[in-house]
Amino acid sequence: MTYGDPTGTFFDNVHARASPFGQSFLRVGRNALTAELQQELSSSLPANQNLCETAVVRWMERLNIIESALNNFPTVITRTPTSAPALARSAVGLIPQRAISSRHQAAQAVSRDPMAVQDCHDRDESECLVTGRSKWDGFAIEIAHIIPFALANQAGCRQMDFWRMLEFFWGIQYTNTLYDQISHEIDTTWNMVTLDNSIHAMWDKGAIILTPLTPNGARINIGDVYFGSFDLEVSYSHPLRVPELIQSTKVIKQRSVCILKEGSRVRVPRRLEFRNPRATYFTVRELIVSMKKECDEGIGLQAIMQPPPLS
């Protein structure tokens, strides 16, 4: 992600009134927005004062949605949409909730599927995808969702801030398409992997990031149709205090147990008899966790750069 170029006076007005988190996002995440939204930020101020105020307030609402969505990822703390419940946000402004068709909502609450859990254990041989620890050696091996289960497990999830945020990045049409797919696969082995309990805890907190790559090292992007084996490149949202505690037998090109360092890669094999985890679901997760990390670091940098108070 690259930094934006805050030269427009409209951008200056939005930036000046945004929260510290919103200001950080405008610096590190501006280029992730749709072309329409980037153009709006780069435009000159509307001549009419009322129109200007309306436009700036709309951006405050968008930034609040983004902040809420990132704070609720990957662990969903609250399901309540930000701002007025009668409104959702589109890439071009305010739209009624009814404009998001009911076909883009889960028909009913999705219950956890014990058969899918067993299928995932069978596919992954009850072995941690990242460390290689095995249930058969006495380790606690758990099922982890790639896209968090709470984001698409019941009617109304499409109204959550997470999906409204994605509209700002990818537009309504693509967000609807992605939601339709994920809501039908949220509790299937396409969206499940086995992790040992320590890695699972880090996964739920967004402390470990897994970026999908083809075996030759090319990044797998959100719109790619990819069905083969793929690699996951490991990184961490914050430096580990004792990195030696995380070791793996799965690291590619290592013949023995080794420390799971940043940049290590583990292979996700394709098993023809099973539904395999979708690489693009890892991509979605990595993009959002990385953006959250950059925004958090931006806030920290901003605090460091503030002048000390006068005594």
C-alpha positions as CSV (number, residue, x, y, z in Angstrom):
1,M,0.0,0.0,0.0
2,T,1.4,3.4,-0.9
3,Y,0.7,6.8,0.6
4,G,-1.8,9.2,-0.9
5,D,-1.0,12.6,-2.2
6,P,-3.0,15.0,0.0
7,T,-3.0,18.1,-2.3
8,G,-6.7,18.9,-2.7
9,T,-8.4,21.3,-0.5
10,F,-11.4,19.0,-0.1
11,F,-9.0,16.3,1.2
12,D,-7.5,18.8,3.6
13,N,-11.0,19.6,5.1
14,V,-11.8,15.9,5.5
15,H,-8.4,15.1,7.0
16,A,-8.6,18.0,9.4
17,R,-12.0,16.8,10.8
18,A,-11.3,13.1,10.9
19,S,-10.4,11.1,14.0
20,P,-6.8,10.0,14.5
21,F,-7.7,6.6,13.0
22,G,-9.4,8.2,10.1
23,Q,-6.4,10.5,9.4
24,S,-4.2,7.4,9.5
25,F,-6.4,5.6,7.0
26,L,-6.4,8.6,4.6
27,R,-2.6,8.5,4.6
28,V,-2.1,4.7,4.2
29,G,-5.3,3.4,2.7
30,R,-6.5,6.2,0.3
31,N,-5.2,4.3,-2.8
32,A,-7.3,1.3,-1.8
33,L,-10.5,3.2,-2.4
34,T,-12.5,3.0,-5.6
35,A,-11.5,5.4,-8.4
36,E,-14.7,7.4,-7.8
37,L,-14.0,8.0,-4.1
38,Q,-10.3,8.8,-4.8
39,Q,-11.5,11.4,-7.4
40,E,-13.9,12.9,-4.9
41,L,-11.2,13.3,-2.3
42,S,-9.0,15.0,-4.9
43,S,-11.6,17.4,-6.1
44,S,-11.9,21.1,-5.1
45,L,-14.3,22.2,-2.4
46,P,-17.9,22.7,-3.5
47,A,-18.7,26.4,-3.8
48,N,-21.9,26.0,-1.9
49,Q,-21.2,25.9,1.9
50,N,-24.1,23.5,2.6
51,L,-23.0,21.1,-0.1
52,C,-19.5,21.3,1.2
53,E,-20.6,20.5,4.7
54,T,-22.8,17.6,3.5
55,A,-19.9,16.1,1.5
56,V,-17.5,16.4,4.5
57,V,-20.0,14.8,6.9
58,R,-20.5,12.0,4.4
59,W,-16.8,11.3,4.6
60,M,-16.8,11.3,8.3
61,E,-19.5,8.6,8.2
62,R,-17.4,6.6,5.7
63,L,-14.3,6.8,7.9
64,N,-16.3,5.8,11.0
65,I,-17.5,2.7,9.1
66,I,-14.0,1.8,8.1
67,E,-12.7,2.3,11.7
68,S,-15.5,0.2,13.1
69,A,-15.0,-2.5,10.5
70,L,-11.2,-2.7,11.1
71,N,-11.7,-2.7,14.9
72,N,-14.1,-5.6,14.5
73,F,-11.7,-7.7,12.4
74,P,-10.8,-10.5,12.7
75,T,-12.7,-10.9,16.0
76,V,-16.2,-9.5,15.7
77,I,-17.0,-7.5,18.8
78,T,-20.2,-5.8,17.8
79,R,-22.6,-6.5,14.9
80,T,-24.3,-3.2,15.1
81,P,-23.9,-1.0,11.9
82,T,-22.3,2.4,12.4
83,S,-24.5,5.5,12.2
84,A,-28.1,5.6,11.3
85,P,-29.6,2.1,11.0
86,A,-31.9,3.2,8.2
87,L,-29.0,3.9,5.9
88,A,-26.1,2.0,4.3
89,R,-23.2,3.5,2.5
90,S,-22.4,3.0,-1.1
91,A,-19.3,4.1,-3.0
92,V,-21.2,7.2,-4.2
93,G,-23.1,8.2,-1.1
94,L,-26.1,7.2,1.0
95,I,-28.5,4.5,-0.1
96,P,-31.5,3.0,1.7
97,Q,-31.0,-0.4,3.3
98,R,-33.7,-1.9,1.1
99,A,-31.4,-1.1,-1.9
100,I,-29.2,-4.0,-0.8
101,S,-31.4,-6.8,-2.1
102,S,-32.5,-9.5,0.2
103,R,-30.8,-12.1,-2.0
104,H,-27.6,-10.7,-0.6
105,Q,-28.5,-11.7,2.9
106,A,-28.2,-15.2,4.4
107,A,-31.7,-16.8,4.3
108,Q,-31.4,-17.9,7.9
109,A,-28.8,-18.3,10.6
110,V,-26.1,-20.8,9.8
111,S,-25.5,-23.4,12.4
112,R,-22.0,-24.9,12.9
113,D,-21.7,-28.0,10.8
114,P,-20.1,-31.0,12.7
115,M,-19.8,-32.9,9.4
116,A,-17.7,-30.0,7.9
117,V,-15.5,-30.0,11.0
118,Q,-14.8,-33.7,10.6
119,D,-14.2,-33.3,6.9
120,C,-11.6,-30.6,7.6
121,H,-9.9,-32.9,10.2
122,D,-9.9,-35.7,7.6
123,R,-8.5,-33.5,4.8
124,D,-5.8,-31.9,7.0
125,E,-5.1,-35.2,8.8
126,S,-5.7,-33.4,12.2
127,E,-2.4,-31.6,11.7
128,C,-1.7,-27.9,12.1
129,L,-1.4,-26.2,8.7
130,V,1.3,-23.9,10.0
131,T,3.4,-25.8,12.6
132,G,2.8,-29.4,11.7
133,R,1.7,-30.3,15.2
134,S,-0.6,-33.3,15.2
135,K,-3.6,-34.4,17.2
136,W,-2.0,-37.9,17.2
137,D,1.0,-36.5,19.1
138,G,-1.3,-35.1,21.8
139,F,-1.6,-31.5,20.6
140,A,-4.9,-29.6,20.6
141,I,-5.8,-29.2,17.0
142,E,-8.8,-26.9,16.3
143,I,-10.8,-25.8,13.3
144,A,-10.3,-22.2,12.2
145,H,-12.3,-20.2,9.8
146,I,-10.4,-18.1,7.2
147,I,-13.2,-15.5,6.8
148,P,-14.6,-15.1,10.4
149,F,-17.8,-17.1,10.9
150,A,-19.7,-14.2,12.5
151,L,-19.4,-12.1,9.3
152,A,-21.8,-14.2,7.2
153,N,-23.6,-16.6,9.4
154,Q,-27.1,-15.1,9.6
155,A,-29.6,-12.8,8.0
156,G,-28.6,-9.2,8.1
157,C,-24.8,-9.8,8.0
158,R,-24.6,-8.0,4.7
159,Q,-25.4,-4.7,6.6
160,M,-22.4,-5.1,8.8
161,D,-19.7,-2.4,8.6
162,F,-17.2,-4.9,7.3
163,W,-19.1,-5.4,4.0
164,R,-20.0,-1.7,3.8
165,M,-16.3,-1.0,4.1
166,L,-15.5,-3.4,1.2
167,E,-18.0,-1.4,-1.0
168,F,-15.6,1.6,-0.6
169,F,-12.7,-0.6,-1.9
170,W,-14.3,-2.8,-4.5
171,G,-17.8,-1.3,-5.2
172,I,-21.2,-2.7,-4.4
173,Q,-21.5,-5.2,-7.3
174,Y,-18.3,-7.0,-6.5
175,T,-19.0,-6.9,-2.7
176,N,-22.4,-8.4,-3.3
177,T,-20.8,-11.2,-5.4
178,L,-18.2,-11.9,-2.8
179,Y,-20.7,-11.9,0.0
180,D,-23.0,-14.3,-1.9
181,Q,-20.2,-16.8,-2.2
182,I,-18.8,-16.5,1.3
183,S,-22.3,-16.6,3.0
184,H,-22.9,-20.0,1.3
185,E,-19.4,-21.3,2.2
186,I,-18.8,-19.7,5.6
187,D,-19.0,-23.0,7.5
188,T,-17.6,-25.4,4.8
189,T,-14.1,-26.8,4.3
190,W,-13.6,-24.1,1.6
191,N,-13.3,-21.7,4.5
192,M,-11.7,-23.9,7.1
193,V,-8.2,-25.1,8.1
194,T,-6.8,-26.9,11.1
195,L,-4.5,-25.0,13.5
196,D,-3.0,-25.9,16.8
197,N,-4.6,-24.0,19.7
198,S,-1.7,-21.5,20.1
199,I,-1.7,-20.5,16.4
200,H,-5.5,-20.4,16.4
201,A,-5.4,-17.9,19.2
202,M,-3.0,-15.7,17.2
203,W,-5.1,-16.1,14.1
204,D,-8.2,-14.9,15.9
205,K,-6.4,-11.8,17.1
206,G,-4.9,-11.1,13.7
207,A,-1.4,-11.5,15.2
208,I,-0.3,-13.9,12.5
209,I,-0.9,-13.1,8.8
210,L,-0.8,-15.7,6.0
211,T,-0.4,-14.4,2.5
212,P,-1.3,-16.8,-0.4
213,L,1.2,-17.2,-3.2
214,T,1.5,-19.6,-6.1
215,P,4.3,-22.2,-5.8
216,N,6.5,-20.0,-8.0
217,G,6.0,-17.0,-5.7
218,A,3.3,-15.0,-7.5
219,R,0.7,-13.3,-5.3
220,I,-2.8,-14.7,-5.5
221,N,-5.1,-11.7,-5.9
222,I,-8.7,-11.3,-4.8
223,G,-10.2,-11.7,-8.3
224,D,-8.1,-14.7,-9.3
225,V,-9.6,-18.1,-10.1
226,Y,-7.1,-20.5,-8.6
227,F,-7.6,-24.1,-7.7
228,G,-4.1,-25.6,-7.4
229,S,-1.7,-26.1,-4.4
230,F,-0.5,-22.8,-3.0
231,D,1.9,-21.5,-0.4
232,L,1.2,-19.3,2.6
233,E,3.8,-16.7,3.5
234,V,4.0,-16.0,7.2
235,S,4.2,-12.5,8.8
236,Y,3.2,-11.1,12.1
237,S,1.2,-7.9,12.9
238,H,3.7,-7.1,15.7
239,P,7.2,-8.3,16.5
240,L,7.2,-11.4,18.6
241,R,8.8,-11.1,22.1
242,V,10.1,-14.7,21.9
243,P,10.0,-15.9,18.3
244,E,11.8,-19.1,19.1
245,L,8.6,-20.4,20.8
246,I,6.9,-20.8,17.4
247,Q,8.5,-23.7,15.5
248,S,7.3,-25.7,12.5
249,T,8.0,-28.8,10.5
250,K,6.1,-27.4,7.6
251,V,8.4,-24.7,6.3
252,I,9.3,-25.2,2.6
253,K,13.0,-26.1,1.9
254,Q,13.6,-26.9,5.5
255,R,14.2,-30.6,6.4
256,S,13.8,-30.3,10.1
257,V,12.0,-28.3,12.8
258,C,12.8,-24.6,12.5
259,I,11.7,-21.2,13.8
260,L,8.7,-19.9,12.0
261,K,10.3,-16.6,10.9
262,E,8.7,-13.7,8.9
263,G,8.8,-14.7,5.2
264,S,8.7,-18.5,5.9
265,R,6.4,-20.3,3.6
266,V,4.2,-23.4,4.2
267,R,2.5,-25.4,1.4
268,V,-1.3,-25.9,1.2
269,P,-1.7,-29.1,-0.9
270,R,-4.6,-29.7,-3.2
271,R,-6.5,-32.9,-2.2
272,L,-8.7,-34.0,-5.0
273,E,-11.1,-35.9,-2.8
274,F,-11.9,-32.9,-0.6
275,R,-13.1,-29.3,-0.8
276,N,-9.8,-27.4,-0.3
277,P,-9.4,-24.0,1.4
278,R,-9.9,-21.1,-1.1
279,A,-6.7,-19.1,-1.6
280,T,-8.7,-15.9,-2.3
281,Y,-10.2,-16.1,1.2
282,F,-6.7,-15.9,2.6
283,T,-6.2,-12.9,0.3
284,V,-9.3,-11.0,1.7
285,R,-8.2,-11.7,5.2
286,E,-4.6,-10.6,4.6
287,L,-5.6,-7.4,2.9
288,I,-7.8,-6.3,5.8
289,V,-5.5,-7.3,8.6
290,S,-2.6,-5.6,6.9
291,M,-4.6,-2.4,6.4
292,K,-5.5,-2.5,10.1
293,K,-1.9,-2.9,11.0
294,E,-0.8,0.0,8.8
295,C,-3.5,2.2,10.2
296,D,-2.5,1.3,13.8
297,E,1.1,2.0,13.0
298,G,0.2,5.3,11.4
299,I,-1.6,6.4,14.6
300,G,1.5,5.5,16.5
301,L,3.7,7.4,14.2
302,Q,1.4,10.4,14.4
303,A,1.6,10.4,18.2
304,I,5.4,10.2,18.1
305,M,5.5,13.2,15.7
306,Q,3.3,15.4,17.8
307,P,5.2,18.3,19.5
308,P,5.6,17.9,23.3
309,P,3.2,20.0,25.4
310,L,4.4,23.4,26.6
311,S,5.4,23.4,30.2
